[in-house]
């Protein structure tokens, strides 16, 4: 039986951390945004960003997961900070390489209402204020992304991309993070019970925040 690997295609602030925590409680080893101290047996991976390691593996070996074999789950894979601007979830060449090398892989799109997602991005650190508009991101060229209207169009475009390239595929699941049945859907999709399903990394920097929904590592 092919090994289970789970790759989340969601954008920052779309429930990525909660998914990672849920799968950790299910006994899977999770890489969320970057490798933390104590997570890896390989000291060279400590503090490395998941997206960077994916691209390094992809271009050096053809397998985007080659450098992270000890991990089962990749819950947030983009990075836009410190001179890095990498969005593997928008790169079909990289995603199809994961599929080819890991036939047991499952791809999940954590979906959130685009307006709520954009609002959360705008309130998370300097993500919406400077990092998105100051970088050329797939679907969001440099100079765009500083307003809700621009971010919403980009978010909707990413959802459409994922739905198109995975249309009808049995290894793809999209779920809304506010869906009361999300836990059951994810559990059935990966074939594992989820003993925990809650809230992680909530953004509560604004009185209008929805408690327990705004999440992500970026």
C-alpha positions as a Markdown table, in Angstrom:
| # | Residue | x | y | z |
|---|---|---|---|---|
| 1 | Unk | 0.0 | 0.0 | 0.0 |
| 2 | Unk | 1.3 | 3.4 | -0.9 |
| 3 | Unk | 2.4 | 5.7 | 1.9 |
| 4 | Unk | 0.0 | 8.4 | 2.9 |
| 5 | Unk | 1.3 | 11.9 | 2.3 |
| 6 | Unk | -1.0 | 15.0 | 2.7 |
| 7 | Unk | -0.3 | 18.3 | 1.0 |
| 8 | Unk | -2.4 | 21.3 | 1.7 |
| 9 | Unk | -3.0 | 23.7 | -1.2 |
| 10 | Unk | -4.6 | 26.4 | 1.0 |
| 11 | Unk | -3.4 | 30.0 | 1.2 |
| 12 | Unk | -2.2 | 31.6 | 4.4 |
| 13 | Unk | -4.9 | 32.3 | 7.0 |
| 14 | Unk | -7.2 | 29.5 | 5.6 |
| 15 | Unk | -7.1 | 27.0 | 8.5 |
| 16 | Unk | -3.7 | 25.5 | 7.6 |
| 17 | Unk | -2.5 | 25.4 | 11.2 |
| 18 | Unk | -5.6 | 23.8 | 12.5 |
| 19 | Unk | -5.4 | 21.1 | 9.8 |
| 20 | Unk | -1.8 | 20.5 | 10.8 |
| 21 | Unk | -2.6 | 20.2 | 14.5 |
| 22 | Unk | -5.5 | 17.8 | 13.7 |
| 23 | Unk | -3.3 | 15.5 | 11.7 |
| 24 | Unk | -0.6 | 15.6 | 14.3 |
| 25 | Unk | -3.1 | 14.4 | 16.9 |
| 26 | Unk | -3.9 | 11.6 | 14.4 |
| 27 | Unk | -0.4 | 10.3 | 14.6 |
| 28 | Unk | 1.1 | 11.9 | 11.5 |
| 29 | Unk | 4.3 | 13.9 | 11.4 |
| 30 | Unk | 3.5 | 17.4 | 10.2 |
| 31 | Unk | 5.7 | 20.1 | 8.6 |
| 32 | Unk | 3.9 | 23.4 | 8.9 |
| 33 | Unk | 5.5 | 26.3 | 7.1 |
| 34 | Unk | 9.0 | 25.7 | 8.5 |
| 35 | Unk | 10.8 | 22.9 | 10.3 |
| 36 | Unk | 11.0 | 23.7 | 14.0 |
| 37 | Unk | 13.8 | 22.6 | 16.4 |
| 38 | Unk | 13.1 | 19.1 | 17.6 |
| 39 | Unk | 10.9 | 18.1 | 14.6 |
| 40 | Unk | 13.6 | 16.6 | 12.4 |
| 41 | Unk | 16.4 | 14.1 | 12.9 |
| 42 | Unk | 18.4 | 16.2 | 10.4 |
| 43 | Unk | 19.9 | 19.3 | 12.0 |
| 44 | Unk | 20.3 | 20.8 | 8.5 |
| 45 | Unk | 16.6 | 21.1 | 8.1 |
| 46 | Unk | 16.0 | 23.1 | 11.3 |
| 47 | Unk | 14.4 | 26.5 | 10.6 |
| 48 | Unk | 14.2 | 25.6 | 6.9 |
| 49 | Unk | 11.0 | 26.6 | 5.1 |
| 50 | Unk | 8.8 | 23.9 | 3.7 |
| 51 | Unk | 8.3 | 25.6 | 0.4 |
| 52 | Unk | 12.1 | 26.1 | 0.0 |
| 53 | Unk | 12.8 | 22.5 | 0.7 |
| 54 | Unk | 10.1 | 21.4 | -1.8 |
| 55 | Unk | 11.7 | 23.4 | -4.6 |
| 56 | Unk | 15.2 | 22.3 | -3.6 |
| 57 | Unk | 14.1 | 18.6 | -3.8 |
| 58 | Unk | 12.2 | 19.2 | -7.0 |
| 59 | Unk | 15.1 | 20.7 | -8.9 |
| 60 | Unk | 17.8 | 18.5 | -7.4 |
| 61 | Unk | 16.1 | 15.2 | -7.7 |
| 62 | Unk | 12.7 | 15.6 | -9.4 |
| 63 | Unk | 10.9 | 14.7 | -6.1 |
| 64 | Unk | 9.6 | 17.7 | -4.2 |
| 65 | Unk | 9.4 | 15.7 | -1.0 |
| 66 | Unk | 12.9 | 14.1 | -1.3 |
| 67 | Unk | 14.4 | 16.2 | 1.5 |
| 68 | Unk | 11.5 | 15.7 | 3.9 |
| 69 | Unk | 11.0 | 12.0 | 3.8 |
| 70 | Unk | 10.4 | 11.8 | 7.6 |
| 71 | Unk | 7.3 | 14.0 | 7.3 |
| 72 | Unk | 3.8 | 12.8 | 6.3 |
| 73 | Unk | 1.9 | 16.1 | 6.1 |
| 74 | Unk | 2.7 | 19.5 | 4.7 |
| 75 | Unk | 0.1 | 21.8 | 6.0 |
| 76 | Unk | 1.3 | 25.2 | 4.9 |
| 77 | Unk | 3.8 | 25.3 | 2.1 |
| 78 | Unk | 4.2 | 28.9 | 0.9 |
| 79 | Unk | 6.7 | 31.5 | 2.1 |
| 80 | Unk | 6.9 | 35.2 | 1.4 |
| 81 | Unk | 9.4 | 36.8 | 3.7 |
| 82 | Unk | 13.2 | 37.2 | 4.2 |
| 83 | Unk | 13.9 | 37.3 | 0.5 |
| 84 | Unk | 11.9 | 34.1 | -0.2 |
| 85 | Unk | 8.7 | 34.2 | -2.4 |
| 86 | Unk | 7.6 | 30.6 | -3.0 |
| 87 | Unk | 4.1 | 29.3 | -3.7 |
| 88 | Unk | 4.3 | 25.6 | -4.5 |
| 89 | Unk | 0.5 | 25.2 | -4.3 |
| 90 | Unk | 0.3 | 27.3 | -7.5 |
| 91 | Unk | 2.9 | 25.2 | -9.5 |
| 92 | Unk | 1.4 | 22.4 | -11.4 |
| 93 | Unk | 4.8 | 21.0 | -12.4 |
| 94 | Unk | 5.8 | 20.6 | -8.8 |
| 95 | Unk | 2.4 | 19.2 | -7.7 |
| 96 | Unk | 2.3 | 16.7 | -10.5 |
| 97 | Unk | 5.8 | 15.6 | -9.6 |
| 98 | Unk | 4.6 | 14.8 | -6.1 |
| 99 | Unk | 1.8 | 12.8 | -7.6 |
| 100 | Unk | 4.3 | 10.9 | -9.8 |
| 101 | Unk | 6.7 | 10.1 | -7.0 |
| 102 | Unk | 4.1 | 9.5 | -4.2 |
| 103 | Unk | 1.0 | 7.7 | -5.6 |
| 104 | Unk | -0.5 | 7.6 | -2.1 |
| 105 | Unk | -0.4 | 11.4 | -1.7 |
| 106 | Unk | -3.6 | 13.3 | -0.9 |
| 107 | Unk | -4.1 | 16.9 | -1.8 |
| 108 | Unk | -6.4 | 19.1 | 0.3 |
| 109 | Unk | -7.6 | 22.6 | -0.4 |
| 110 | Unk | -8.6 | 24.4 | 2.8 |
| 111 | Unk | -11.3 | 26.8 | 1.6 |
| 112 | Unk | -12.5 | 30.0 | 3.3 |
| 113 | Unk | -14.9 | 32.7 | 2.3 |
| 114 | Unk | -12.6 | 34.9 | 0.1 |
| 115 | Unk | -13.7 | 38.2 | 1.8 |
| 116 | Unk | -13.0 | 36.8 | 5.3 |
| 117 | Unk | -9.7 | 35.3 | 4.1 |
| 118 | Unk | -8.6 | 38.6 | 2.6 |
| 119 | Unk | -9.6 | 40.5 | 5.8 |
| 120 | Unk | -7.5 | 38.1 | 7.9 |
| 121 | Unk | -4.5 | 38.4 | 5.5 |
| 122 | Unk | -4.8 | 42.2 | 5.9 |
| 123 | Unk | -4.6 | 42.0 | 9.7 |
| 124 | Unk | -1.8 | 39.3 | 9.9 |
| 125 | Unk | 1.5 | 41.0 | 10.6 |
| 126 | Unk | 2.5 | 42.9 | 7.5 |
| 127 | Unk | 1.3 | 40.2 | 5.1 |
| 128 | Unk | -1.4 | 42.2 | 3.4 |
| 129 | Unk | 0.1 | 45.6 | 3.9 |
| 130 | Unk | 3.6 | 45.0 | 2.4 |
| 131 | Unk | 4.6 | 41.5 | 1.7 |
| 132 | Unk | 1.9 | 40.6 | -0.8 |
| 133 | Unk | 1.9 | 43.8 | -2.8 |
| 134 | Unk | 5.7 | 44.1 | -2.7 |
| 135 | Unk | 6.3 | 40.7 | -4.3 |
| 136 | Unk | 5.5 | 39.1 | -7.6 |
| 137 | Unk | 3.3 | 36.2 | -6.6 |
| 138 | Unk | 1.6 | 33.8 | -9.0 |
| 139 | Unk | -1.7 | 35.3 | -9.9 |
| 140 | Unk | -0.9 | 38.5 | -7.9 |
| 141 | Unk | 1.8 | 40.5 | -9.7 |
| 142 | Unk | 4.0 | 43.0 | -7.8 |
| 143 | Unk | 2.1 | 46.1 | -7.0 |
| 144 | Unk | -1.2 | 44.3 | -6.4 |
| 145 | Unk | -2.6 | 42.7 | -3.2 |
| 146 | Unk | -2.8 | 45.8 | -1.0 |
| 147 | Unk | -6.5 | 46.0 | -1.1 |
| 148 | Unk | -9.3 | 43.6 | -0.2 |
| 149 | Unk | -10.7 | 43.7 | -3.8 |
| 150 | Unk | -7.3 | 42.7 | -5.3 |
| 151 | Unk | -6.7 | 39.9 | -2.7 |
| 152 | Unk | -10.2 | 38.5 | -3.2 |
| 153 | Unk | -9.8 | 38.3 | -6.9 |
| 154 | Unk | -6.4 | 36.5 | -6.4 |
| 155 | Unk | -7.9 | 34.1 | -3.8 |
| 156 | Unk | -10.8 | 33.2 | -6.0 |
| 157 | Unk | -8.3 | 32.6 | -8.9 |
| 158 | Unk | -6.3 | 30.2 | -6.7 |
| 159 | Unk | -9.5 | 28.3 | -5.8 |
| 160 | Unk | -10.4 | 28.1 | -9.5 |
| 161 | Unk | -6.9 | 26.8 | -10.4 |
| 162 | Unk | -7.0 | 24.0 | -7.8 |
| 163 | Unk | -10.5 | 23.0 | -8.9 |
| 164 | Unk | -9.5 | 22.9 | -12.5 |
| 165 | Unk | -6.3 | 21.0 | -12.3 |
| 166 | Unk | -7.7 | 18.4 | -9.8 |
| 167 | Unk | -11.2 | 18.2 | -11.4 |
| 168 | Unk | -12.7 | 14.8 | -10.7 |
| 169 | Unk | -9.5 | 13.5 | -9.1 |
| 170 | Unk | -10.0 | 11.0 | -6.3 |
| 171 | Unk | -6.8 | 12.3 | -4.5 |
| 172 | Unk | -8.2 | 15.8 | -4.0 |
| 173 | Unk | -10.5 | 17.2 | -1.3 |
| 174 | Unk | -11.8 | 20.7 | -0.9 |
| 175 | Unk | -13.5 | 21.6 | 2.4 |
| 176 | Unk | -14.7 | 24.9 | 3.9 |
| 177 | Unk | -13.1 | 25.5 | 7.3 |
| 178 | Unk | -16.5 | 26.7 | 8.7 |
| 179 | Unk | -18.2 | 23.5 | 7.6 |
| 180 | Unk | -19.4 | 21.6 | 10.7 |
| 181 | Unk | -18.7 | 18.4 | 8.9 |
| 182 | Unk | -15.1 | 19.2 | 7.9 |
| 183 | Unk | -13.6 | 16.9 | 10.5 |
| 184 | Unk | -15.6 | 13.9 | 9.1 |
| 185 | Unk | -14.8 | 14.8 | 5.5 |
| 186 | Unk | -11.0 | 15.0 | 6.1 |
| 187 | Unk | -11.0 | 11.8 | 8.2 |
| 188 | Unk | -12.8 | 9.9 | 5.5 |
| 189 | Unk | -10.6 | 11.3 | 2.8 |
| 190 | Unk | -7.3 | 10.3 | 4.4 |
| 191 | Unk | -8.6 | 7.1 | 6.0 |
| 192 | Unk | -7.7 | 8.1 | 9.6 |
| 193 | Unk | -9.7 | 9.0 | 12.7 |
| 194 | Unk | -9.2 | 12.6 | 13.8 |
| 195 | Unk | -9.3 | 12.6 | 17.7 |
| 196 | Unk | -8.8 | 16.4 | 17.8 |
| 197 | Unk | -10.4 | 19.2 | 15.7 |
| 198 | Unk | -10.3 | 22.7 | 17.0 |
| 199 | Unk | -8.6 | 26.0 | 16.6 |
| 200 | Unk | -4.9 | 26.9 | 16.2 |
| 201 | Unk | -3.0 | 30.1 | 15.5 |
| 202 | Unk | -6.0 | 32.3 | 15.7 |
| 203 | Unk | -5.7 | 35.9 | 14.5 |
| 204 | Unk | -7.3 | 38.1 | 17.2 |
| 205 | Unk | -5.5 | 41.4 | 16.4 |
| 206 | Unk | -8.7 | 43.2 | 15.5 |
| 207 | Unk | -12.0 | 43.5 | 17.3 |
| 208 | Unk | -13.8 | 42.3 | 14.1 |
| 209 | Unk | -11.9 | 39.0 | 14.0 |
| 210 | Unk | -13.9 | 35.8 | 13.9 |
| 211 | Unk | -12.5 | 33.9 | 16.9 |
| 212 | Unk | -10.8 | 30.7 | 16.0 |
| 213 | Unk | -10.8 | 31.0 | 12.3 |
| 214 | Unk | -7.9 | 33.1 | 11.2 |
| 215 | Unk | -4.9 | 30.9 | 10.9 |
| 216 | Unk | -1.6 | 30.3 | 9.1 |
| 217 | Unk | 2.2 | 30.5 | 9.6 |
| 218 | Unk | 3.3 | 33.1 | 7.1 |
